Amino acid sequence: MSPNDVVEFVKRETAKIADEYNRTRQRVTEDPGTAGDQTEENWAGVLRRWLPSYYKVVTKGRILSIGGIAGPQLDVVVLSPAYPEALVESKLYPAGGVIAAFECKTTLRSCHLKKFFENCIEIRKLSGSKTGTPVKELRPNIFYGLLAHSNEWTAPYMTIENAINALDKEVVTRPIDMPDFFCVADAGTCASLTSTSRPSWLRLTSTIGSCMPRRRRWRTRK
């Protein structure tokens, strides 16, 4: 398969998402609930087509912590290949069986962003965290992202990036609490990156020492 083939596949998928958005937008005023359900199914369909077939992709559900606490409502959930088939329809998914979770928006608006960040922090608490090494402390157990067909801004590229950076400073207190992925189909994508570095005082006094985590940064690509 040539690189050009991959580009064509992505272009066709993007066009399909745009067509679905136009159809869904026409139904929003008539039946907002049905339009929202269709948005979730559209994104679930994208994941089913592009992820390996052994992942189970479901819509609407909540993540359940080991202590039995249920998190916020999620739109699309990707389950582990080992997740029991008998429990797929329960809509309460134990955190240990969840690979990724997404919120979906037909049209992304500024009022959605802060709640998205707050929900991410709740999901991190439900899924637990590990300690001992930078990798354990910086790598979340559940990949968490936001998927949207379109947005309300006339200049979305910089507006969304600025909003993400502002909420990073306002809401996020631990690097692991930063959302992992952010996609607006007609604007671009952002992926959270994590790196480590030694503090300056350690570099001056020793060549051996533990790494200190940096805050996650967003890299935006159209």
C-alpha positions in Angstrom: 0.0 0.0 0.0 1.4 3.4 -1.0 1.3 6.5 1.2 -1.0 8.1 -1.3 -3.5 5.2 -0.7 -3.6 6.0 3.0 -4.2 9.7 2.2 -7.1 8.8 0.0 -8.6 6.6 2.7 -8.4 9.4 5.2 -10.0 11.9 2.7 -12.9 9.6 2.1 -13.4 9.1 5.8 -13.3 12.9 6.4 -15.9 13.4 3.6 -18.1 10.8 5.1 -18.0 12.5 8.5 -18.8 15.9 6.9 -21.9 14.3 5.1 -23.1 12.8 8.4 -22.7 16.2 10.1 -24.8 17.9 7.5 -27.6 15.4 7.8 -27.4 15.4 11.6 -27.4 19.2 11.8 -30.7 19.4 9.9 -32.4 17.2 12.5 -31.0 19.0 15.6 -33.9 21.5 16.0 -36.5 18.9 15.4 -35.1 16.2 17.6 -31.9 17.1 19.5 -31.8 13.7 21.3 -31.9 11.7 18.1 -29.3 13.9 16.5 -27.0 13.4 19.5 -27.4 9.7 19.3 -26.5 9.7 15.6 -23.4 11.7 16.3 -22.2 9.1 18.8 -23.0 6.3 16.3 -21.1 8.1 13.6 -17.9 8.3 15.7 -18.4 4.7 16.9 -18.5 3.6 13.3 -15.3 5.4 12.5 -13.5 3.6 15.4 -15.0 0.3 14.4 -13.7 0.7 10.9 -10.2 1.8 11.9 -9.4 -0.1 15.1 -8.5 -3.8 15.0 -11.6 -5.9 15.0 -10.9 -7.5 18.4 -11.7 -4.2 20.2 -15.4 -3.8 21.2 -16.7 -0.3 20.5 -20.0 0.6 22.3 -22.0 3.8 22.8 -23.5 5.3 26.0 -22.1 4.0 29.2 -20.4 4.8 32.5 -17.1 3.6 33.9 -17.2 1.7 37.2 -14.3 2.0 39.7 -13.1 -1.0 41.7 -15.0 0.5 44.6 -18.3 0.5 42.8 -18.4 4.3 42.0 -19.9 5.1 38.6 -18.4 8.0 36.6 -20.0 10.5 34.2 -22.0 9.4 31.2 -19.8 8.7 28.2 -20.7 8.6 24.6 -18.3 6.1 23.1 -16.3 3.4 25.0 -13.7 1.1 23.6 -13.5 -2.2 25.6 -10.6 -4.6 26.0 -10.5 -7.6 23.7 -10.8 -9.8 26.8 -14.0 -8.0 28.0 -16.7 -10.6 28.7 -19.4 -10.6 26.0 -22.1 -11.1 28.6 -21.3 -7.8 30.2 -21.1 -5.6 27.1 -24.8 -4.6 27.2 -24.7 -3.6 30.9 -23.7 0.0 30.2 -21.7 0.0 33.4 -18.1 -0.9 32.4 -15.5 -1.9 35.1 -12.5 0.4 34.6 -10.1 -2.5 34.2 -11.9 -3.6 31.0 -11.9 -0.1 29.4 -9.2 0.8 26.9 -10.5 4.3 25.8 -13.5 6.6 26.3 -14.7 9.6 24.3 -17.2 12.4 24.6 -18.9 13.3 21.3 -20.3 16.6 20.1 -22.1 17.5 17.0 -21.0 21.1 17.2 -18.3 21.9 19.7 -19.0 25.1 21.8 -16.9 26.9 24.3 -19.2 25.8 27.1 -18.3 22.2 26.5 -14.6 22.5 27.0 -14.3 23.0 30.8 -16.8 20.2 31.6 -14.7 17.9 29.3 -11.6 18.6 31.3 -13.4 18.1 34.6 -14.8 14.8 33.4 -11.4 13.6 32.4 -10.2 14.2 36.0 -13.1 12.1 37.2 -12.2 9.3 34.8 -8.6 9.3 36.0 -9.8 8.9 39.6 -12.1 6.0 38.7 -9.4 4.2 36.7 -6.7 4.6 39.4 -3.1 5.4 38.9 0.3 3.7 39.5 3.4 5.0 41.2 7.1 4.1 41.2 8.4 5.3 37.8 7.7 8.3 35.5 6.1 5.9 33.0 3.6 4.6 35.6 2.8 8.0 36.9 2.4 9.7 33.6 0.6 7.0 31.5 -3.1 6.9 32.2 -4.9 3.6 32.4 -7.8 4.8 30.2 -7.2 6.9 27.0 -9.7 9.8 27.1 -10.6 12.2 24.3 -13.2 14.4 22.7 -14.6 14.0 19.2 -16.6 16.6 17.4 -18.0 17.0 13.8 -17.7 20.8 13.7 -17.3 23.9 16.0 -18.8 27.3 16.5 -15.7 29.4 15.9 -14.8 31.3 12.7 -11.1 30.7 13.4 -11.1 27.4 15.2 -7.5 26.4 14.8 -6.0 29.0 17.2 -9.2 29.5 19.3 -9.4 25.8 20.3 -5.7 25.6 21.0 -5.7 28.7 23.2 -8.7 27.3 25.1 -7.0 24.0 25.7 -3.9 25.7 27.0 -5.9 28.0 29.3 -7.8 25.1 30.8 -4.6 23.1 31.2 -3.4 25.9 33.5 -6.8 26.4 35.2 -8.1 22.9 35.8 -5.2 20.4 35.5 -3.0 19.9 38.6 -1.3 16.7 37.6 0.2 15.8 34.2 -1.7 12.6 34.1 -5.0 14.5 34.4 -4.6 16.1 31.0 -7.0 14.7 28.3 -5.2 12.6 25.7 -6.9 13.4 22.4 -9.0 16.2 20.9 -10.5 16.0 17.4 -12.7 18.4 15.5 -13.3 16.9 12.1 -13.4 20.2 10.2 -10.6 22.0 12.2 -7.8 19.6 13.3 -6.6 17.3 16.0 -4.6 17.7 19.2 -2.6 15.0 21.0 -1.3 15.2 24.5 2.5 14.6 24.8 4.3 13.8 28.0 8.1 14.3 28.6 10.4 14.2 31.6 13.5 16.3 32.5 15.9 16.6 35.3 15.6 19.8 37.4 18.5 22.3 36.9 19.9 21.8 40.4 20.2 18.0 39.7 22.0 18.5 36.4 24.5 20.7 38.2 25.3 18.4 41.1 25.0 14.9 39.6 24.7 13.0 36.3 22.5 10.4 38.0 19.0 11.1 39.3 15.3 10.5 38.8 13.3 12.3 36.2 10.8 14.9 37.0 7.6 15.1 35.0 6.7 18.1 32.9 3.1 19.2 32.3 1.6 17.6 29.2 1.7 19.8 26.1 -0.7 19.9 23.2 0.6 19.6 19.7 -2.0 20.8 17.1 -2.1 19.6 13.5 -4.6 20.5 10.8 
